[in-house]
């Protein structure tokens, strides 16, 4: 049986099943690149942070929340945090002691250290998860002291290492960054 020319030509132009045409491949690559870029645009920077006190010297792997969106998201919706990890919240200027953190949509208990610009731990709080459906039903944890940065870790991190108010966190590299 002979196929009409138009049907035969259409079959030759169509890609065989399971194979990509170059244009489709290029479109897919462009889409994936845009999605990756969009996801990374809000991603927190990662690094290490040194802590020193009477209990010894420690290094913590951190994510840095330096933008308002990153700080608002914080450690929400995570089921765990590695033992040697935390999140450093940075501000361009010192924050008043009335500034507070909350645990809405945060699933893991956390400690928070409020830090002066020199890296001194000025206050510590322990914050249990808040499972409330409404943000207004979650308690706020005020710093009670002015602070330039805050460091969240797993609950018990500071006490287990003998770190407390007056001990130091090396903020130098992070506050010097643009």
N, C-alpha and C positions, 0 to 999 in steps of 0.2 A: 504494500500500500504506500502510496506517495503522499507525503504531507504537503499541505499548501505552504508556499514559500514564507508567508508571514509567521506561521506557527513554528516552522523549522528555525527561522532566524531568531525568534523569541527564545526558543530553547537554548540556542547557542549562546545568547547573551546572558541568560540566567546562570547564576553560579550553581555548580553541583551541590547537592545536599551535603551539609556538614562543612562546606568550605566558605571562607570569607572572601568577598571581593575587596580590592584595595580601598575603595571609598568607605565601605563598612568598617574595615579595620581602623582607618584613620579617624572616623567618627567615634568609634569606641575608645580609642586612645585619648582623644581630646576630652571626651566625657569623663573618663577615669582621672585624667590630669586635673580637670576642674574640681571634681569631687574631692580629690586628695588635697588640693590647694585650699579648698573651703574648709575642710576638716582641720588642716594644720594652722589656718589663720587664727583660730581661737585656742590653739594648743598652748599649754604652759611650757615655758623653758625648763629644762632639767639641769641638775648639777649636784654639787656636794656642798655641805655646810659643816664647818667645824664648831664643836661645842666644848667648853672648858669649865671645870669646876673642881671643888674639893674631891669629888668622886672620880676624877680622871678626865681624859680627853676622848672625845667621841666624834665620829663622822656620820653624818646623816645624808642619805640620798634624798634630794628634794625636787619638787616641782615648784616653780615660781609663778605666783599669781600677781601680776603687776598691773593688769588693766581692770577696770570696773567689772567687766563681764566675767573675767577669770576669777576675781574675788567673790563675785556673787554666786558663781557655780561651785567654787571650792572643792570639797571632797564629797559632794552630794552623789547619791546613787551608787556608791561603791560598797561592795560586800566585804572587802578586806583592804588592809594596807600592810605592806611588808613591815616587819619589825624595825628595820633600819631606814624607814622612809618617812617623809612628812611633806607638808606644803608650807612654803614661805609666802606670806602676804606682804607685799611691799607698797608703800605709799610715798608720794612725792614730798609730803609735808607731815609733820607730827600730827597725830590724831588725838582728840581730847579723850579724857578718861571715861566720858559718858558713851563713847562709841562701843558698840556691842556686837557680838557674834551670836548666831543661833544655829540650831541643828536641824532645821526643816529639811526633810528628805535625805538626811544623813543617817546612814544605817549602822555606823560603827562608833563606839565611844572614843572620844578624843580628849587629849590634853591640849591646852593652848597656852603658849608663853607670849606675853606682850613685851616687846623689846624696845629699848631706847635706841637712838641713832648710833650710839657707841657699842651696841650689841649686848648691853647689860639686860638680864632678865629682870623686868620690873614687877611682873605679876604672873601668877599661874592659875589656871582654872581647869577643872575637869568637867567635860560636857557629855552627858549620856545622849544616846540617839533620841530623836523625837519622831514618833510614829503617827503623829496627828495628821489628819487630812487637810486641816486648815493651818496656814502659816501662823495665824494669830494665836494658835493654841500651843506654839512652841516657845519655851522660855528664851529670853535673851541673856547673854553672859557679858556684862559690861566689864571693860578692862579695869576701871577704877583708878587708872594711872594714865598719863599721856604716853603715847607710844608711836614709833615710826614704822614698826614691822610687827607681824605676829607669826608665830610658828606653831602649826598644828601637827601633832604626832598621835600615835596610838595612846589611849589612856594608860597611865602608869609609866610611860617612857622616862619622864624626868625623875620620878621617885626611885625607880629601879636602878638608876645610874647615879643617884646621889646629887642630882642637879637641882638647883632651886633659885629663888630670888637672890640677885647679886652675882650669880654666875654669868658667864659670857658666851655669846654666839658670834662668830666671825662674820659680820655683815658687810665688811669692807668691800669685797668684790661685787656684791650685789647692789649696794647703795651707790657705788661709783659708776655702775653701768647706766647708759642713757635710757 
